[in-house]
Amino acid sequence: MVKSAVLGFPRIGPNRELKKVTESYWNGKVTVDDLFKVGKELRAQNWKLQKDAGVDIIPSNDFSYYDHVLDLSLLFNVIPDRYTKYQLSPIDTLFAMGRGLQRKATETEKAVDVTALEMVKWFDSNYHYVRPTFSHSTQFKLNGQKPVDEFLEAKELGIQTRPVLVGPVSFLYLGKADKDSLDLEPLSLLEKLLPLYVEILQKLAAAGATEVQLDEPTLVLDLPKEVQAAVKTAYTFLGNQAGLPKITLATYFGTVVPNLDALKELPIAGFHFDFIRAAEQFDDVASIIGANQTLSVGIVDGRNIWKNDFAKSSEFVQKAISKLGAERVIVATSSSLLHTPVDLNNENKLNAELKNYFSFATQKLEEVVVIAKNVSGQDVSAALEANAKSVAAKASSTFINDPAVQQRVASIDKKMSTRAAPFGERLAEQEKAFNLPLFPTTTIGSFPQTKDIRINRNKFTKGTISAEEYEQFINSEIEKVIRFQEEIDLDVLVHGEPERNDMVQYFGEQLKGYAFTTNGWVQSYGSRYVRPPIIVGDLSRPKAMSVKESVYAQSLTKKLVKGMLTGPITCLRWSFPRVDVDQKTQALQLALALRDEVNDLEAAGIRVIQVDEPAIREGLPLRAGAERSDYQQWAAEAFRVATSGVANKTQIHSHFCYSDLDPNHIKALDADVVSIEFSKKDDANYIAEFKDYPNHIGLGLFDIHSPRVPSKEEFITKIETILKTYPAEKFWVNPDCGLKTRGWEETRLSLTNMVNAAKYFREQYKK
Ligand SMILES: [Zn+2]
């Protein structure tokens, strides 16, 4: 009998219960007991759900109040001194490390002021983890026993679980040295860390756990030899300890083949591999499974929302069975289900046909169970039949297939993805037409999204104000933003984006081929959840999406107004993509829709158009090699298809955040002007990387995540540093990113200082 397994379940609750209670706790509206009560209820609910679905191997310790990697830092006492010195409770220490804490002194409590630890993207997903931060003073010891407590909690409910922890090598490798210990190599701490894994696993065994799942997702990265060696060391050590639960080493999000040597002959119970993202690794990984080891086949997608194809998956699992025998094969989700929305049954506005093609975390439980039963020879014919019907219906769905779009993508040629003239010629025409000063100033697009804006948008969504009333409101907001920018004397203005809820959703809602959920939330970090739109079919633009607002803004001023669009790669990356066509095709479809929009903006008199690609970096495949260069090539092509339909004198801008950009990749986009997040980066090396960038560039001059107002002198110093390396005639002056989350007062002060600094340099360069 083949078993079914789930690697992790969303912790947020079907109705975002976790967000509501944690935020209430942070605001002092509920007590810590209220918080823990909701946590306990959510865990119980998740376990029961999985048990009732018939899942054999159910995870525990996948729950977290903030982030499961941060939980582990707390568990192993990897807590920098700046947090321990306040002697907060464990949960408050966890939150302080995750999100910082600033608290005035009261009669009972001391004042606290500490910033958060660094947060980074979890591989190529949109989840973010808090980086384990080690220093020479880190004292490894067990701090509580969360994994044991949660295991016992499930046991009390009569549910045997498999506790899951991030493994020792990934925990260290994904971490970093604290600023007081920069010479420390986290991996060198392995020897000190391993005994703690032994200790917690012993406690789990004593509590009755027979198996554990240790996640080592770093194994899908390009690993230096010493990291591969560390994997071998760690699991040889753990596997040889007597009396521990059986260890399954789990990897996901890619292929482990280049690191396979590290996994050979490890004395552990089994492995889990992701065959959704890397089906091609099957023969290689199957060849290292030892005589008594199990293979957990990740075949139900933990990262996307499409229904599984039971026939295809069963066939795949069968391959494993014929090699290893049914007893040694497990059918599993490809990764934790953390990255999918909780329950499709919460969607009552979705089109019924589309709904029939989707599967959220709750539905995926049934999927692993059905596939496991099917390959075990049990009768699941009703489920198979319904599934086959849905798969067939999807293949011929008119929602999904639009021959006109497919034809248009096929007809993309070199000319469509190349501007009419090279940058130098375009620039000459633009300079003549625009007459901008040296050090032109601009912003990245959005201005403060005030409460008033949210209230009016809600009223419009609910139908309590009419479309005309809403448009009037938006226009008045646009006018406010234009007057403000004129007043502080910016050079290239924006309309401020008061009409946009989100930079992808706003366009997605206007494109054919997108679907939206009402409750499809996925945790991005802490209590921030996102609701990714779903690309369901061939994408096209029925009508103009942003022209009205831009044209209105331009009608109010003699200065240039930038049209603002979200680029094809960002639309793709921040959505659930299709799996029936490749991502390049989806990017090109988006590019064509945006091309029409760019051309319409130009035709309506907008002479500067910015196409943002903040997500272009995160789309980069995890490993170096052909796949990565391929991505860079088609991502750039998609951008150029979107932006190459305009005349030479129309200026194309683009914007990127999350730095660490590859200047060559940016160069391939051939935008006339790019702006990049830079304020936290200002080291000479990073500037030098962009020195030879041929087109114009704005290096972000202030951090928009902070309410802090930089002085004019600070701007001057910063610009001076940049100008030591970077030529003045190519330099634009702008903030790091959009100002949507900022208040008006700090926006006014910061931008005024920034504009005055630009004027200072204009004077200097006149001389
Ligand atoms: Zn940005």
Residues whose N, C-alpha, C, O or C-beta is under 5 A from the ligand:
A	BS01	ZN	P614 F656 C657 D736 C737 G738
